[in-house]
């Protein structure tokens, strides 16, 4: 029986490629009205491109491969894990080699998300309970700030190794290299250079030994993009002075050019804060820019997630999904493109005014990672809850940056004294010249 | 020295005081610091294209400005009008 082909959709208007596309992940009809098999298919979670979960550690116990003890720690200053009973040492698997994360960035298409970077499920709790296989007791871990806990009866150590859907378990972790003594020394040195105008209460309470190790959540992004910028540039053609003595003025003539540049580029391991609080770099309200400044980390050396690296170390949970971070990534990619084209416009010696920019992101790969930071914090009282000042040390490279609260009146006095001195010299010169 | 030059010198005191205040404040609080991702990220770029299409469109005569107005060639983070491209 001849069948009539379905009508060809018009090239413009509703339902055509010219129409505004529906939001990502949305379905035009209510799935509840559809038959069960279709509903199941529509509502099934999107496949994850790279599964980084560690199935062998799912029961929460990470056992020493030699003696079976769960008393496992990171050996300070190295990436090794060490058994506290038999002293056996072994290295975590490098996430880069295991999942091929450093390869094929120029071939990336679409959005590739590792399993630890999946969207956070809103209804999942932070608390995880384990049933201890040794004694049957229930052990609870609060994934908002800790990833390991000890059974208070039989002393088994539990770690959250299963990738829970609340964003607490990333794909990879970069172990601490800088030891506490080293971090304390760096923070002391940083503050010692800033004592003269520091807040009196800060100096009195300053105890660098209170520095704490924290794992902060980041998304490490590889990207394959093209960018184009357009604007105007000027080249100086003549420079001349008119007038005499103090009426002398310099004038310039210049040619104005229409300038356009395009660039194709890839970025490898761009770190983005995946905690909305840490990602807020408003320096009027907080000092998170201090933690941002100690980036980058040697993320190529990150190891596959294993909670044993976090024994005794607090952590902060991720609360940002890939789609929420995408505008931030695009902003940074545009900035990188602008930096890359700068050399190609060096002949415009009077500068360039970019007026338009365009970005096409061909492909991205997102990996969720915990990065190690030593943090010293000081709360300065004041209006609106005061200000929390951080001094942060990169747990891998030792790069240190901080915010030291200032004693305003001292600083004002110094500025006024210097200003008065300069004014006296100026008055002297003016007086002798007239 | 003329009276004009002298008047200009009188600004030295307030300018010095403000300059010192801001310089010290920034040294302590580091509010101007952030991760220099433009230069510290591993970027592999193909050669920049478009220089062959640079076109002279106008001339400026007798300006006292040392740089083009709105110069943002080094202000990478200052966003300008975004023309939408496709993003994957």
Interface residues (C-beta under 8 A of the other chain):
Chain A: X105 X106 X109 X110 X111 X194 X197 X198 X226 X228 X229 X231 X232 X233 X234 X237 X245 X246 X249 X250 X251 X252 X253 X254 X255 X256 X257 X258 X259 X260 X261 X262 X263 X264 X265 X266 X267 X268 X269 X270 X271 X281 X283 X287 X289 X290 X292 X293 X294 X295 X296 X326 X330 X331 X332 X334 X335 X336 X338 X339 X340 X341 X342 X343 X344 X345 X348 X350 X351 X352 X353 X354 X355 X356 X357 X358 X359 X360 X361 X362 X363 X364 X401 X402 X403 X404 X405 X406 X411 X412 X414 X415 X416 X418 X419 X420 X422 X423 X424 X425 X426 X427 X429 X430 X433 X434
Chain B: X1 X2 X3 X4 X5 X6 X7 X9 X10 X11 X12 X13 X14 X16 X17 X18 X20 X21 X24 X25 X27 X28 X29 X30 X31 X33 X34 X35 X37 X38 X39 X40 X41 X42 X43 X44 X45 X46 X48 X49 X50 X51 X53 X54 X55 X56 X57 X58 X59 X60 X61 X62 X63 X64 X65 X66 X67 X68 X69 X70 X71 X72 X73 X74 X76 X77 X79 X80 X81 X82 X83 X84 X85 X86 X87 X88
